[in-house]
Structures are given as C-alpha cells and as structure tokens.
C-alpha cells in the first residue's frame, strides 16, 4: 500500500535529518517534531483501523455456518 510506505519512509528520513540537526537545540527539536505529528497521527489511525477491520473479518468468517457436506465453501474448488 503506497500511502503506508510513503508515511514510513518519510518518518525514517525525517528521523535521520531530525537527529542530525537538533541533537543540541531543543527549540529546533520541538519545531521539527510538530511538523511530523500529522504523519504520525495518520499512521496510527491507519494501523488501528486496519487492525479493527482485520479482526472484524476474522470474526465474520468464524461465525459463518459451515456449508452442507456435499457442497464446497464459497471461493474454494470442489475438485481440489
């Protein structure tokens, strides 16, 4: 997923630049950190929603009744 890769790559590059520029100047460190907060919030929200959807899908599959013995489950082949 390109947006997720972009967010992670941006944070990794930002961290390298951030560490180099602001290791002694806390004012600069704060200003740089504030600029990255939206990306961090987006990444956290994206991962939380993805986790919730994945868990919801697993629960739906688990609660789905088994097909009758002579029929194959939807999306599977009866001929193996």
C-alpha positions as YAML, in Angstrom:
chain: A
units: angstrom
residues:
- id: 1
  name: UNK
  ca: [0.00, 0.00, 0.00]
- id: 2
  name: UNK
  ca: [1.75, 3.12, -1.26]
- id: 3
  name: UNK
  ca: [0.42, 5.58, 1.33]
- id: 4
  name: UNK
  ca: [1.67, 3.40, 4.18]
- id: 5
  name: UNK
  ca: [5.09, 3.03, 2.55]
- id: 6
  name: UNK
  ca: [5.24, 6.79, 1.99]
- id: 7
  name: UNK
  ca: [4.43, 7.52, 5.65]
- id: 8
  name: UNK
  ca: [7.04, 5.08, 6.97]
- id: 9
  name: UNK
  ca: [9.72, 6.28, 4.52]
- id: 10
  name: UNK
  ca: [9.00, 9.91, 5.39]
- id: 11
  name: UNK
  ca: [9.33, 9.18, 9.10]
- id: 12
  name: UNK
  ca: [12.60, 7.28, 8.63]
- id: 13
  name: UNK
  ca: [14.14, 10.06, 6.53]
- id: 14
  name: UNK
  ca: [12.78, 12.72, 8.87]
- id: 15
  name: UNK
  ca: [14.28, 10.91, 11.87]
- id: 16
  name: UNK
  ca: [17.73, 10.89, 10.28]
- id: 17
  name: UNK
  ca: [17.61, 14.59, 9.46]
- id: 18
  name: UNK
  ca: [15.97, 15.44, 12.79]
- id: 19
  name: UNK
  ca: [18.63, 13.67, 14.81]
- id: 20
  name: UNK
  ca: [21.47, 15.34, 12.90]
- id: 21
  name: UNK
  ca: [20.07, 18.90, 13.12]
- id: 22
  name: UNK
  ca: [18.62, 19.03, 16.61]
- id: 23
  name: UNK
  ca: [20.77, 16.94, 18.91]
- id: 24
  name: UNK
  ca: [21.70, 20.05, 20.99]
- id: 25
  name: UNK
  ca: [18.93, 22.55, 20.25]
- id: 26
  name: UNK
  ca: [15.61, 21.66, 21.90]
- id: 27
  name: UNK
  ca: [13.72, 24.59, 20.35]
- id: 28
  name: UNK
  ca: [14.54, 23.30, 16.89]
- id: 29
  name: UNK
  ca: [13.72, 19.77, 18.00]
- id: 30
  name: UNK
  ca: [10.24, 20.83, 19.12]
- id: 31
  name: UNK
  ca: [9.51, 22.74, 15.91]
- id: 32
  name: UNK
  ca: [10.61, 19.81, 13.75]
- id: 33
  name: UNK
  ca: [8.62, 17.32, 15.84]
- id: 34
  name: UNK
  ca: [5.43, 19.36, 15.50]
- id: 35
  name: UNK
  ca: [5.71, 19.18, 11.70]
- id: 36
  name: UNK
  ca: [5.73, 15.36, 11.79]
- id: 37
  name: UNK
  ca: [2.81, 14.92, 14.19]
- id: 38
  name: UNK
  ca: [0.14, 14.77, 11.42]
- id: 39
  name: UNK
  ca: [2.02, 11.94, 9.71]
- id: 40
  name: UNK
  ca: [2.34, 10.06, 12.99]
- id: 41
  name: UNK
  ca: [-1.36, 10.51, 13.74]
- id: 42
  name: UNK
  ca: [-2.31, 9.35, 10.24]
- id: 43
  name: UNK
  ca: [-0.09, 6.28, 10.57]
- id: 44
  name: UNK
  ca: [-1.50, 5.39, 14.00]
- id: 45
  name: UNK
  ca: [-5.09, 5.85, 12.80]
- id: 46
  name: UNK
  ca: [-4.47, 3.84, 9.64]
- id: 47
  name: UNK
  ca: [-2.94, 0.94, 11.57]
- id: 48
  name: UNK
  ca: [-5.73, 0.97, 14.18]
- id: 49
  name: UNK
  ca: [-8.47, 0.91, 11.53]
- id: 50
  name: UNK
  ca: [-6.70, -1.82, 9.56]
- id: 51
  name: UNK
  ca: [-6.36, -3.94, 12.71]
- id: 52
  name: UNK
  ca: [-10.04, -3.42, 13.58]
- id: 53
  name: UNK
  ca: [-11.19, -4.39, 10.07]
- id: 54
  name: UNK
  ca: [-8.98, -7.46, 10.01]
- id: 55
  name: UNK
  ca: [-10.32, -8.63, 13.38]
- id: 56
  name: UNK
  ca: [-13.90, -7.97, 12.25]
- id: 57
  name: UNK
  ca: [-13.38, -10.07, 9.08]
- id: 58
  name: UNK
  ca: [-11.93, -12.96, 11.11]
- id: 59
  name: UNK
  ca: [-14.93, -12.91, 13.44]
- id: 60
  name: UNK
  ca: [-17.33, -12.92, 10.46]
- id: 61
  name: UNK
  ca: [-15.57, -15.91, 8.92]
- id: 62
  name: UNK
  ca: [-15.57, -17.78, 12.22]
- id: 63
  name: UNK
  ca: [-19.28, -17.13, 12.80]
- id: 64
  name: UNK
  ca: [-20.27, -18.14, 9.26]
- id: 65
  name: UNK
  ca: [-22.04, -21.53, 9.25]
- id: 66
  name: UNK
  ca: [-20.28, -24.46, 7.59]
- id: 67
  name: UNK
  ca: [-21.61, -25.45, 4.14]
- id: 68
  name: UNK
  ca: [-23.60, -28.68, 3.81]
- id: 69
  name: UNK
  ca: [-21.43, -31.77, 3.45]
- id: 70
  name: UNK
  ca: [-21.87, -32.14, -0.33]
- id: 71
  name: UNK
  ca: [-21.05, -28.52, -1.21]
- id: 72
  name: UNK
  ca: [-17.76, -26.65, -1.31]
- id: 73
  name: UNK
  ca: [-17.33, -23.45, 0.64]
- id: 74
  name: UNK
  ca: [-17.67, -20.21, -1.40]
- id: 75
  name: UNK
  ca: [-14.42, -19.30, -3.10]
- id: 76
  name: UNK
  ca: [-13.00, -22.83, -2.99]
- id: 77
  name: UNK
  ca: [-12.82, -25.51, -5.62]
- id: 78
  name: UNK
  ca: [-14.65, -28.78, -5.13]
- id: 79
  name: UNK
  ca: [-12.04, -30.57, -7.26]
- id: 80
  name: UNK
  ca: [-9.03, -29.68, -5.08]
...
